[in-house]
Amino acid sequence: MNLSDWFKDVGSQVSERVRSPLYSVFILSWITTNWKAFYVTVFENSKTLGASKLAYIENTLYPIDSCLTYCKLIVVPAIFTGLFIWWFPQLVFKAFKVTEKFSQERRVEKMAILGQSVVKGERYMELRKKYDEQIKGYIDLINDEKTNQEKLHQIILEKEKLELKIKELENNAESNRLALERTKSELSVTNTVLETANKKLAKFNYKPEDVFDDVWLSTYRIPGGSDGREFFRIFNGNKYVVADSAFAPSWRDAFLLENFNYDVEAGIIKFTKCDLTHLKRPSFDVELRKIKDDYWEGVENGDTTLTLAKVIKGSIQKI
């Protein structure tokens, strides 16, 4: 331990002793009892005293052979210290008791003057018990309130968790909805492509009897000539047979259909009728446009206007 640490240790010990009530009271008692020595040491000088301060204190104030010296230095300060530490608190306590007793008697007297009853003995204990029960009830209410606040806080946390879960589900639902819409859009595009492909494929697969099934009425107008009409059927895939009535007992062969082409997307049919009975005019080029499922309009050989209308649906008599 170096000198600096030693001084610090001694200083802390001295500070602790000075702050102690015993030491501090003894020091004050000693200064009070020996104030002359303190005065001479601090304020007087040797010229005034006629001797040195130490000699004056030893010979005049504290002669060594005097019993009074030991009393002034030790006994009297110790007595004052004991009285202040032990007796003075008891005196304060007794003064407090007297003061409280006087205050209580004053309150009792005041209540008696005001005509109020003085609560004593068992009645006081009963009221005190009720008061304690009320206080306990208040404390229980406070504890219950704290418990309820904790439960409310827990409920709020659960609510926030549920709101987050609902938000997550809503986001998932929105994502699923968007995915469904994309799927529907893709499916629609696929259906459109498929329908277009089917139409393109269908124009190569259609046969005359698939389009002109059962009995149809053909009405034509020849430029510079007269109008005419005839009923026809498609038989055996490419045989165009005619009759004067839709319910003719027999159908006569008239034409063979060749180069049959049905453009489903455009709704246009082109074919060539090869005349089997009039060799002077063996063939007719026909182009028709679909107006609706059972009605077509077009031209024959570029000048004769032509309409086709379906008149009978379902099976008819065999040829």
MARVOLUM-450405 format. One record per residue: x, z, y of N, C-alpha, C, O in turn. Coordinates in steps of 0.2 Angstrom, whole numbers. Each point is the difference from the previous one (the first is absolute). Layout:
N
X, Z, Y, X, Z, Y, X, Z, Y, X, Z, Y $
...
This chain:
319
4, 0, -6, -4, 0, 6, 4, 0, 6, 5, 4, 1 $
-6, -9, 4, 4, 0, 6, -3, 5, 5, -5, 3, -1 $
9, -3, 7, -2, 5, 5, -7, -2, 3, -4, 4, 2 $
3, -11, -1, -7, -2, 3, -5, 2, -5, -5, 3, 3 $
5, -4, -9, -5, 3, -5, -1, 7, 0, -6, 3, 0 $
12, 1, 1, -1, 7, 0, -4, 2, 6, -4, 5, 0 $
6, -8, 6, -4, 2, 6, -7, -2, 0, -5, 4, 2 $
3, -9, -5, -7, -2, -1, -3, 5, -5, -6, 2, 2 $
9, 0, -7, -3, 5, -5, -1, 6, 4, -6, 3, -1 $
11, 0, 5, -1, 6, 3, -6, -1, 5, -3, 5, 1 $
3, -10, 3, -5, -1, 5, -7, 0, -3, -5, 3, 3 $
4, -6, -9, -6, 0, -3, -2, 7, -2, -6, 2, 0 $
11, 2, -3, -2, 7, -2, -2, 4, 6, -5, 4, 0 $
9, -5, 6, -2, 4, 6, -7, -2, 2, -4, 4, 2 $
3, -11, -2, -7, -2, 3, -5, 3, -4, -5, 2, 2 $
6, -2, -9, -5, 3, -4, -1, 7, 1, -6, 2, 0 $
11, 2, 1, -1, 7, 2, -3, 1, 6, -4, 5, 1 $
5, -9, 4, -2, 1, 7, -8, -1, 0, -4, 3, 3 $
2, -8, -7, -7, -2, -1, -4, 5, -4, -6, 0, 1 $
9, 4, -5, -3, 5, -3, -3, 6, 4, 3, 2, 5 $
-9, 0, -6, -3, 5, 4, 4, 6, 1, 0, 4, 5 $
3, -2, -11, 4, 7, 0, 6, -1, 5, 1, 5, 4 $
3, -10, -5, 6, -1, 4, -2, -1, 7, 3, 3, 5 $
-8, -7, -3, -2, -2, 7, -2, 7, 3, 1, 1, 6 $
-6, 3, -9, -2, 6, 3, 5, 5, 1, 0, 3, 5 $
5, -3, -10, 5, 5, 1, 5, -2, 6, 2, 5, 4 $
-1, -11, -3, 4, -3, 5, -3, 2, 7, 3, 2, 5 $
-10, -3, -5, -3, 1, 6, 0, 8, 2, 0, 2, 5 $
-1, 2, -11, 0, 7, 1, 6, 2, 3, 1, 5, 4 $
5, -7, -7, 7, 2, 2, 1, -2, 7, 3, 4, 4 $
-5, -10, -2, 1, -2, 7, -4, 4, 5, 2, 2, 5 $
-8, 0, -7, -4, 4, 4, 3, 7, 0, 0, 3, 6 $
2, 0, -11, 3, 7, 0, 7, 0, 4, 1, 5, 3 $
3, -10, -4, 6, 0, 3, 1, -5, 5, 5, -4, 1 $
-10, 4, 3, 0, -5, 6, 6, 1, 5, 2, -5, 3 $
0, 11, -2, 6, 1, 4, 6, -3, -2, 4, -3, 4 $
-3, 3, -10, 6, -3, -3, 0, -8, 1, 5, -3, 2 $
-11, 1, -3, -1, -7, 1, 1, -2, 7, 3, -5, 2 $
-6, 9, 3, 1, -1, 7, 7, 0, 2, 2, -4, 4 $
1, 9, -6, 8, 1, 2, 4, -6, -2, 4, -2, 3 $
-6, 0, -9, 4, -5, -3, -1, -7, 3, 5, -4, 1 $
-11, 3, 2, -1, -7, 3, 0, 0, 7, 3, -5, 3 $
-5, 11, 1, -1, -1, 7, 6, 4, 4, 1, -2, 6 $
2, 7, -9, 4, 5, 4, 7, -3, -1, 2, -4, -5 $
3, 6, 9, 7, -1, 0, 4, 6, 0, -3, 6, 1 $
9, -7, -3, 5, 6, -1, 1, 4, 7, 1, 6, -1 $
-1, -9, 6, 1, 3, 7, -5, 5, 1, 1, 5, 3 $
-7, -7, -4, -6, 4, 2, 0, 6, -5, -2, 5, 2 $
4, -6, -8, -1, 5, -5, 6, 5, 1, 0, 6, -2 $
6, -8, 5, 6, 4, 0, 4, 0, -6, 5, 4, 0 $
-7, -8, -5, 4, 0, -6, -2, -7, -3, -5, -3, 2 $
8, 2, -8, -2, -6, -4, -7, 1, -3, -2, 5, -1 $
-1, -11, 0, -7, 1, -3, 0, 3, -6, -5, 4, -2 $
10, -6, -3, 0, 4, -6, 1, 7, 0, -3, 4, -3 $
8, -2, 8, 1, 7, 1, -6, 4, 2, -2, 5, -2 $
-1, -8, 7, -7, 3, 3, -5, 1, -6, -3, 5, 0 $
2, -11, -4, -5, 1, -5, 2, 5, -5, -4, 4, -2 $
10, -3, 0, 2, 5, -5, 0, 7, 2, -2, 5, -3 $
4, -4, 10, 1, 7, 2, -6, 2, 3, -2, 6, 0 $
-2, -10, 4, -6, 2, 3, -6, -1, -3, -4, 5, -1 $
2, -11, -2, -6, -2, -3, 0, 3, -7, -5, 3, -3 $
10, -4, -1, 0, 1, -7, 6, 4, -2, 5, -2, -3 $
-4, 8, 5, 5, 5, -2, 0, 0, -8, -5, 1, -3 $
11, -1, 1, 1, 0, -8, -2, 7, -3, -3, 0, -5 $
4, 5, 9, -1, 7, -3, -7, 2, 1, -2, 6, -1 $
-2, -10, 4, -7, 2, 2, -5, -3, -6, 0, -6, -2 $
-5, 10, 0, -5, -2, -5, -5, -5, 3, -3, -4, -3 $
2, 5, 10, -4, -5, 3, 2, -7, 0, -4, -4, 0 $
10, 3, -1, 3, -7, -1, -3, -3, -6, -2, -6, 1 $
2, 9, -6, -2, -3, -7, -8, 0, 0, -3, -5, -2 $
0, 9, 6, -7, -1, 0, -2, -6, 5, -5, -4, -2 $
8, 3, 7, -1, -5, 4, 2, -7, -3, -4, -5, 1 $
9, 5, -5, 2, -6, -3, -4, -2, -6, -1, -6, -1 $
-1, 11, -3, -3, -2, -7, -6, 3, -1, -5, -3, -1 $
4, 10, 2, -6, 3, -2, -6, -2, 5, -5, -2, -3 $
6, 2, 9, -6, -1, 4, -2, -8, -1, -6, -1, 0 $
10, -4, 0, -2, -7, -1, -4, 0, -7, -4, -4, -1 $
7, 7, -4, -3, 0, -7, -7, 3, 0, -4, -3, -3 $
3, 9, 7, -6, 3, 1, -5, -5, 3, -6, -1, -2 $
8, -2, 8, -4, -5, 3, -2, -6, -4, -6, -2, 0 $
11, 0, -4, -2, -6, -5, -5, 2, -5, -4, -3, -2 $
5, 9, -1, -5, 3, -5, -7, 0, 3, -5, -2, -3 $
5, 5, 9, -7, 1, 3, -3, -6, 1, -6, -1, -1 $
10, -4, 4, -3, -7, 1, -2, -4, -6, -5, -3, 0 $
9, 4, -5, -2, -4, -6, -5, 3, -4, -5, -3, -3 $
5, 10, 2, -5, 3, -5, -6, 3, 4, -5, 0, -2 $
7, 4, 7, -5, 4, 3, -4, -5, 5, -6, 1, 1 $
9, -5, 3, -4, -4, 5, -5, -5, -4, -6, 0, 3 $
7, -3, -8, -5, -4, -3, -6, 4, -2, -6, -2, 0 $
7, 9, -3, -5, 4, -2, -4, 2, 6, -6, 1, 0 $
9, 0, 6, -3, 1, 6, -5, -5, 2, -5, 1, 2 $
8, -8, -2, -4, -5, 1, -6, -1, -4, -5, -2, 2 $
6, 3, -9, -6, 0, -5, -5, 5, 2, -6, -2, 0 $
8, 8, 2, -5, 5, 1, -3, -2, 7, -6, 2, 0 $
9, -4, 5, -3, -3, 6, -5, -5, -2, -5, 0, 3 $
7, -5, -7, -5, -5, -2, -6, 3, -4, -6, -2, 2 $
7, 7, -6, -6, 3, -3, -5, 3, 5, -6, 0, 0 $
10, 4, 5, -4, 3, 5, -4, -5, 4, -6, 1, 2 $
9, -6, 0, -3, -6, 4, -6, -3, -4, -5, -1, 3 $
6, 0, -10, -5, -3, -4, -6, 4, -1, -6, -2, 1 $
8, 9, -2, -6, 5, 0, -4, 0, 6, -6, 0, 0 $
10, 0, 6, -4, 0, 6, -4, -6, 1, -6, 0, 2 $
9, -6, -4, -4, -6, 1, -6, 0, -5, -5, -2, 2 $
6, 5, -8, -6, 0, -5, -5, 5, 3, -6, -2, 0 $
8, 8, 3, -5, 4, 2, -4, -3, 6, -5, 1, 2 $
9, -5, 2, -3, -3, 6, -5, -5, -2, -5, -1, 3 $
6, -3, -9, -4, -5, -2, -7, 4, -3, -5, -2, 1 $
7, 7, -4, -6, 4, -3, -4, 3, 5, -7, -1, 0 $
10, 3, 5, -4, 3, 6, -4, -6, 4, -5, 1, 2 $
8, -6, -2, -3, -6, 3, -6, -2, -4, -5, -1, 3 $
6, 1, -9, -6, -2, -4, -6, 5, 0, -6, -2, 0 $
8, 8, 0, -5, 5, 1, -3, 0, 6, -7, 1, 1 $
10, -3, 5, -3, 0, 6, -5, -6, 0, -5, 0, 3 $
7, -6, -6, -4, -6, 0, -6, 1, -6, -4, -5, 0 $
4, 11, -3, -6, 1, -5, 2, -4, -7, -5, -1, -3 $
11, 0, 2, 1, -4, -6, 3, 5, -5, 2, 6, 1 $
-3, -7, -8, 2, 4, -5, 7, 0, -2, 3, -6, 1 $
0, 11, -2, 7, 0, -2, 1, -1, -8, -3, 4, -3 $
6, -9, 1, 1, -1, -7, 6, 4, -3, 6, 0, 3 $
-8, 4, -7, 6, 4, -3, -1, 0, -8, -5, -2, -3 $
10, 5, 0, 0, 1, -7, -2, -5, -5, 3, -6, 1 $
-8, 7, -5, -2, -4, -5, -3, -7, 3, 1, -5, -3 $
-5, 6, 8, -3, -6, 4, 6, -4, 2, -1, -7, 0 $
6, 10, 3, 6, -5, 2, 3, -3, -6, 1, -6, 1 $
0, 9, -7, 2, -3, -5, -4, -6, -3, 2, -5, -2 $
-9, 6, 2, -5, -5, -2, 1, -6, 5, 0, -6, -3 $
0, 7, 9, 0, -5, 5, 7, -4, -1, 1, -6, 1 $
4, 10, -2, 7, -3, -1, 0, -4, -6, 3, -6, 0 $
-6, 8, -5, -1, -4, -7, -3, -7, 2, 2, -5, -3 $
-8, 6, 6, -4, -6, 2, 4, -5, 4, 0, -6, -1 $
4, 9, 6, 4, -4, 4, 6, -4, -4, 1, -6, 1 $
2, 10, -6, 5, -3, -4, -3, -5, -4, 3, -6, -2 $
-9, 7, -1, -4, -6, -4, -1, -6, 4, 1, -5, -2 $
-3, 6, 8, -1, -6, 5, 6, -3, 1, 1, -7, 0 $
5, 11, 1, 6, -4, 1, 2, -4, -6, 3, -5, 1 $
-4, 8, -7, 2, -3, -6, -4, -6, -1, 2, -6, -2 $
-9, 6, 4, -4, -6, 0, 2, -5, 4, 1, -6, -2 $
2, 8, 8, 2, -5, 5, 7, -3, -3, 1, -7, 0 $
3, 11, -3, 6, -3, -3, -2, -5, -6, 3, -5, -1 $
-8, 7, -3, -2, -4, -5, -3, -7, 2, 2, -5, -2 $
-5, 6, 8, -3, -7, 3, 6, -4, 2, 0, -6, 0 $
5, 9, 3, 6, -4, 3, 3, -3, -6, 2, -6, 0 $
-1, 10, -6, 3, -3, -6, -4, -6, -2, 3, -5, -2 $
-10, 7, 1, -4, -6, -2, 0, -6, 4, 0, -6, -2 $
1, 7, 9, 1, -5, 5, 6, -4, -2, 0, -6, 0 $
5, 10, -1, 7, -4, -2, -1, -4, -6, 3, -5, -1 $
-6, 8, -4, -1, -3, -7, -4, -6, 1, 1, -6, -2 $
-7, 6, 6, -4, -6, 2, 4, -5, 3, -1, -6, -1 $
5, 8, 6, 4, -5, 4, 5, -3, -5, 1, -6, 0 $
2, 9, -5, 4, -3, -5, -4, -5, -4, 3, -5, -2 $
-9, 7, 0, -4, -4, -4, -2, -6, 4, 0, -6, -3 $
-1, 7, 9, -2, -6, 4, 6, -5, 1, -1, -6, 0 $
7, 9, 1, 6, -4, 1, 1, -4, -7, 2, -6, 0 $
-3, 10, -6, 0, -4, -6, -5, -5, -1, 2, -6, -2 $
-8, 7, 4, -5, -5, 0, 2, -6, 5, -1, -6, -2 $
4, 7, 7, 2, -5, 5, 5, -4, -3, 0, -6, 0 $
5, 9, -4, 5, -4, -3, -3, -4, -6, 2, -6, 0 $
-6, 9, -3, -4, -4, -6, -3, -6, 3, 0, -6, -3 $
-4, 7, 9, -3, -5, 3, 4, -6, 2, -1, -6, 0 $
7, 8, 3, 5, -5, 2, 3, -4, -6, 1, -6, 1 $
0, 10, -6, 2, -4, -6, -5, -5, -3, 1, -6, -1 $
-8, 8, 1, -5, -4, -2, -1, -6, 5, -1, -6, -2 $
2, 7, 9, 0, -5, 4, 5, -6, -1, -1, -6, 1 $
7, 9, -2, 6, -4, -2, -2, -4, -6, 2, -6, -1 $
-5, 9, -4, -1, -3, -7, -6, -6, 2, 1, -5, -3 $
-6, 7, 7, -5, -5, 1, 3, -6, 4, -2, -6, -1 $
7, 8, 6, 3, -6, 4, 4, -4, -5, 0, -6, 1 $
3, 9, -6, 4, -4, -5, -5, -4, -4, 2, -6, -1 $
-7, 9, -1, -5, -4, -4, -3, -6, 4, -1, -5, -3 $
-1, 7, 9, -2, -6, 5, 5, -5, 1, -2, -6, 0 $
8, 7, 0, 6, -5, 1, 0, -4, -7, 1, -6, 1 $
-2, 10, -6, 0, -4, -7, -6, -4, 0, 1, -6, -3 $
-6, 8, 5, -7, -4, 0, 1, -6, 4, -2, -5, -2 $
5, 6, 8, 1, -6, 4, 5, -5, -3, -1, -6, 1 $
6, 9, -4, 5, -4, -3, -3, -4, -6, 1, -6, -1 $
-6, 9, -3, -3, -3, -5, -5, -5, 2, -1, -5, -3 $
-2, 7, 9, -5, -5, 3, 3, -6, 2, -2, -6, -1 $
8, 6, 5, 4, -5, 2, 2, -4, -6, 0, -7, 0 $
3, 10, -6, 2, -3, -6, -6, -4, -3, 1, -6, -2 $
-7, 9, 2, -6, -3, -3, -2, -6, 5, -1, -6, -3 $
2, 6, 9, -2, -6, 4, 5, -5, -1, -1, -6, 0 $
8, 8, -1, 5, -5, -1, -2, -4, -7, 1, -6, -1 $
-3, 11, -4, -1, -3, -6, -6, -5, 0, 0, -5, -3 $
-5, 7, 7, -6, -4, 1, 2, -7, 3, -3, -5, -2 $
7, 6, 7, 2, -6, 4, 4, -5, -5, -1, -6, 0 $
6, 9, -4, 3, -4, -4, -4, -3, -6, 1, -5, -2 $
-6, 9, 0, -5, -2, -5, -4, -6, 3, -1, -5, -3 $
-1, 6, 9, -4, -6, 4, 4, -6, 0, -2, -5, -1 $
9, 6, 3, 4, -6, 0, 1, -3, -6, 0, -6, -1 $
1, 10, -4, 0, -2, -7, -6, -4, -2, 1, -5, -4 $
-7, 8, 5, -6, -3, -2, -1, -7, 4, -2, -5, -3 $
4, 5, 9, 0, -6, 4, 5, -6, -3, -2, -5, -1 $
8, 8, -1, 4, -5, -3, -2, -2, -7, 0, -6, -1 $
-3, 10, -2, -3, -1, -7, -6, -5, 1, -1, -5, -4 $
-3, 6, 9, -6, -4, 1, 2, -7, 2, -2, -5, -3 $
7, 5, 7, 3, -7, 2, 3, -4, -6, -1, -6, -1 $
5, 10, -3, 3, -3, -6, -6, -2, -5, 1, -5, -3 $
-6, 9, 3, -6, -2, -5, -3, -6, 3, -2, -5, -4 $
1, 4, 10, -3, -6, 3, 4, -6, -1, -2, -5, -2 $
9, 6, 3, 4, -5, -1, 1, -2, -7, 0, -6, -2 $
-1, 11, -3, 0, -2, -7, -7, -3, -2, 0, -4, -4 $
-5, 7, 7, -7, -3, -2, -1, -7, 2, -3, -3, -4 $
6, 0, 9, -1, -7, 1, 3, -4, -5, -2, -6, 0 $
6, 8, -4, 3, -4, -5, -4, 1, -7, 1, -4, -4 $
-5, 10, 4, -3, 1, -6, -8, -2, 0, -3, 0, -5 $
0, -1, 11, -7, -2, 0, -1, -6, -3, 4, -5, 0 $
-10, 5, -4, -2, -7, -2, -7, -2, 3, -3, 5, 3 $
1, -11, -3, -6, -2, 3, -6, 4, -2, -4, 2, 4 $
4, 0, -11, -6, 3, -2, 0, 8, 2, -5, 3, 0 $
11, -1, 2, 0, 7, 2, -3, 1, 7, -3, 5, 2 $
4, -11, 2, -3, 0, 7, -7, -2, 0, -4, 3, 3 $
3, -9, -6, -7, -3, 0, -3, 2, -6, -2, -5, -4 $
0, 11, 2, -3, 2, -6, -8, -1, 1, -2, 0, 6 $
-2, -1, -11, -7, -1, 0, -2, -6, 4, 4, -5, 0 $
-9, 5, 3, -3, -6, 3, 1, 0, 8, -2, 5, 3 $
4, -11, 0, 1, 0, 7, -4, -7, 2, -1, -4, -3 $
-1, 5, 10, -3, -6, 3, 5, -3, 5, 3, 3, 4 $
-2, -10, -5, 5, -3, 4, -4, -5, 4, -4, -4, -2 $
5, 5, 9, -4, -4, 5, 5, -4, 4, 5, 3, 2 $
-6, -9, -1, 5, -5, 3, -3, -4, 5, -6, -2, -1 $
10, 0, 6, -3, -5, 5, 6, -6, 1, 6, 2, 2 $
-8, -8, -4, 4, -6, 1, 0, -3, 7, -6, -1, 2 $
11, 1, 1, 0, -4, 7, -4, -6, 0, 2, -5, -4 $
-7, 3, 8, -3, -6, 0, -5, -1, -6, -3, -5, -1 $
3, 10, -3, -5, 0, -6, -5, 5, 0, -1, 3, 5 $
-1, -1, -11, -5, 5, -1, 3, 6, -3, 5, 0, -2 $
-9, 6, 3, 2, 6, -3, -2, 0, -7, -5, -4, -2 $
8, 8, -2, -1, 1, -7, 1, 7, -2, 4, 4, 3 $
-6, -3, -9, 2, 7, -3, -1, -1, -8, -3, -4, -2 $
7, 9, -1, 0, 0, -7, 2, 7, -3, 3, 3, 4 $
-6, -1, -10, 2, 6, -2, 6, -1, -5, 0, -5, -4 $
5, 9, 4, 6, -1, -5, 2, 7, -3, -2, 5, 2 $
5, -6, -8, 4, 5, -3, 7, -2, -2, 1, -6, -1 $
3, 11, -1, 7, -2, -2, -1, 2, -8, -2, 6, -1 $
4, -10, -3, 0, 1, -7, 6, -2, -3, 4, -5, 1 $
-2, 9, -6, 7, -1, -4, 6, 0, 5, 4, -3, -2 $
-5, 7, 7, 6, 1, 4, 1, -5, 6, 2, 1, 5 $
-3, -8, -7, 1, -5, 6, -5, -6, 0, 1, -5, 3 $
-7, 6, -7, -5, -5, 0, -5, 2, 5, -4, 5, 0 $
3, -10, 5, -5, 1, 5, -6, -3, -2, -1, -7, 0 $
-5, 10, -2, -6, -3, -2, -5, 1, 5, 0, 5, 3 $
-5, -10, -3, -5, 1, 6, -7, -1, -4, -1, -2, -5 $
-4, 4, 10, -7, -1, -2, -4, 0, 6, 2, 2, 5 $
-8, -5, -6, -5, 0, 6, -3, 6, 1, -3, 1, 6 $
3, 4, -10, -3, 6, 0, 4, 6, -2, 4, -1, -5 $
-5, 7, 8, 4, 5, -3, -1, 3, -7, 4, 3, -3 $
-11, -5, 1, -2, 2, -6, -1, -7, -5, -5, 0, -4 $
9, -5, 5, 0, -6, -4, 1, 2, -7, 4, 4, -2 $
-8, -8, -2, 0, 1, -7, 7, -2, -3, 2, 2, -5 $
1, -7, 9, 7, -2, -3, 4, -2, 6, -3, -2, 6 $
9, 3, -7, 5, -2, 6, 4, -6, -2, 2, -1, -6 $
-1, -3, 10, 4, -6, -1, 7, 0, 2, 1, 3, 6 $
4, -6, -9, 7, 0, 2, 0, -4, 6, -3, -5, 0 $
7, 7, 5, 1, -4, 6, 7, 0, 2, 3, -6, 1 $
1, 11, -1, 7, 0, 3, 4, 5, -4, -2, 4, -4 $
9, -6, 4, 5, 5, -2, 4, 2, 6, 1, -4, 5 $
0, 11, -5, 3, 3, 6, 8, 0, -2, 2, 2, -5 $
2, -5, 10, 7, 0, -1, 3, 3, 7, -3, 0, 5 $
10, 2, -6, 4, 3, 5, -4, 5, 4, 0, 1, 6 $
-3, 4, -10, -4, 5, 3, 5, 5, 3, 4, 3, -4 $
-5, -1, 10, 5, 5, 4, -4, 4, 4, -4, -2, 5 $
4, 9, -6, -4, 5, 4, 5, 4, 3, 3, 4, -3 $
-2, -4, 10, 4, 4, 4, -5, 6, 2, -4, 0, 5 $
5, 5, -8, -4, 6, 1, 1, 3, 7, -5, 2, 3 $
11, -1, -1, 1, 2, 7, -3, -4, 5, -3, 3, 5 $
4, -9, -5, -4, -4, 5, -7, -1, -1, -4, -3, 4 $
2, 4, -11, -7, -1, -1, -2, -8, -1, -5, -2, 3 $
10, -2, -5, -1, -7, 0, 1, -3, -7, 5, 3, -4 $
-9, -7, 2, 0, -3, -7, 1, -8, 1, -4, -3, 4 $
8, 1, -8, 1, -8, 0, 0, -2, -7, 3, 3, -5 $
-6, -9, 3, 0, -3, -6, -2, -7, 0, -3, -2, 5 $
3, -2, -10, -2, -7, -1, -5, -1, -5, 1, 3, -6 $
-7, -6, 8, -5, -1, -5, 1, -8, -3, 0, -4, 4 $
1, 4, -10, 1, -7, -3, -7, -2, -3, -2, 3, -5 $
0, -8, 8, -7, -3, -2, 1, -3, -7, 4, -4, -2 $
-9, 6, -3, 0, -2, -7, -5, -6, -1, 0, -3, -5 $
-4, 2, 10, -6, -4, -1, 0, -6, 5, -2, -6, -2 $
5, 6, 8, 1, -5, 5, 7, -2, 0, 4, 3, 4 $
-2, -8, -7, 7, -2, 0, 2, -3, 6, 6, 0, 1 $
-11, -2, 3, 3, -3, 7, 3, 5, 4, 4, -2, 5 $
-7, 8, -5, 3, 5, 4, 2, 6, -5, -4, 5, 0 $
10, -5, -2, 1, 4, -6, 2, 8, 2, -1, 4, -4 $
3, -3, 11, 2, 7, 1, -2, 1, 8, -1, -4, 4 $
0, 11, -3, -2, 3, 6, 5, 6, 2, 0, 4, -4 $
3, -4, 10, 4, 6, 1, -4, 4, 4, -3, -1, 5 $
2, 8, -7, -4, 5, 3, 4, 6, 3, 5, 2, -3 $
-7, 0, 9, 4, 6, 3, -6, 4, 3, -4, -2, 4 $
4, 8, -7, -5, 5, 2, 3, 7, 3, 5, 2, -2 $
-9, 1, 7, 2, 6, 3, -5, 5, -2, -6, -1, 1 $
8, 7, -3, -5, 5, -2, -3, 4, 6, 4, 2, 5 $
-11, -2, -4, -3, 3, 5, -2, 7, -2, 1, 5, 3 $
-3, -4, -9, -2, 6, -4, 1, -1, -7, 1, -6, -2 $
-3, 11, -2, 2, -1, -7, -5, -5, -3, 3, -4, -5 $
-9, 3, 7, -4, -5, -3, -2, -6, 4, -5, -4, 0 $
10, 2, 5, -1, -5, 4, 6, -3, 3, 5, 4, 2 $
-4, -11, -3, 6, -4, 2, -2, -5, 5, -5, -3, -1 $
10, 1, 5, -1, -6, 4, 6, -5, 0, 6, 3, 0 $
-7, -9, 0, 6, -5, 0, -1, -7, 1, -6, -2, 2 $
10, -2, -4, 0, -7, 0, 2, -3, -6, 3, 2, -4 $
-6, -8, 3, 2, -4, -6, 2, -7, 2, -3, -4, 4 $
9, 2, -6, 4, -6, 2, 1, 0, 8, 0, -6, 2 $
0, 11, 1, 1, 1, 7, -6, -2, 5, 1, 1, 6 $
-6, -4, -9, -6, -2, 5, -7, 3, -2, -4, 1, 4 $
4, 0, -11, -7, 3, -2, 0, 8, 1, 4, 3, -4 $
-9, -1, 8, 0, 8, 0, -3, 2, -6, -5, -3, -3 $
7, 9, 1, -2, 3, -7, -1, 7, 1, 4, 4, 3 $
-10, -1, -6, -1, 7, 0, -2, 2, -8, -3, -4, -3 $
6, 10, 1, -2, 2, -6, -3, 7, 0, 3, 5, 3 $
-8, -4, -6, -4, 6, 0, -2, 2, -7, -3, -4, -4 $
5, 11, 2, -2, 2, -7, -8, 1, 0, -2, 4, 4 $
-1, -6, -9, -7, 1, 0, -2, 4, -6, -6, 3, 0 $
10, -2, -5, -2, 4, -6, 6, 4, -2, 6, -3, -1 $
-7, 9, 0, 5, 5, -3, -2, 2, -7, -6, 1, -1 $
11, 0, -3, -1, 2, -6, 0, -6, -5, 1, -5, 2 $
-3, 7, -8, 0, -6, -6, -6, -4, 1, -5, 2, 2 $
6, -8, -3, -5, -5, -1, 0, -4, -6, 5, 1, -4 $
-9, -6, 3, -1, -3, -7, 7, -4, -1, 3, -3, 4 $
-1, 3, -10, 6, -4, -2, -1, -7, 0, -6, -2, -1 $
11, -2, 3, -1, -7, 0, 1, -3, -7, 0, -6, -1 $
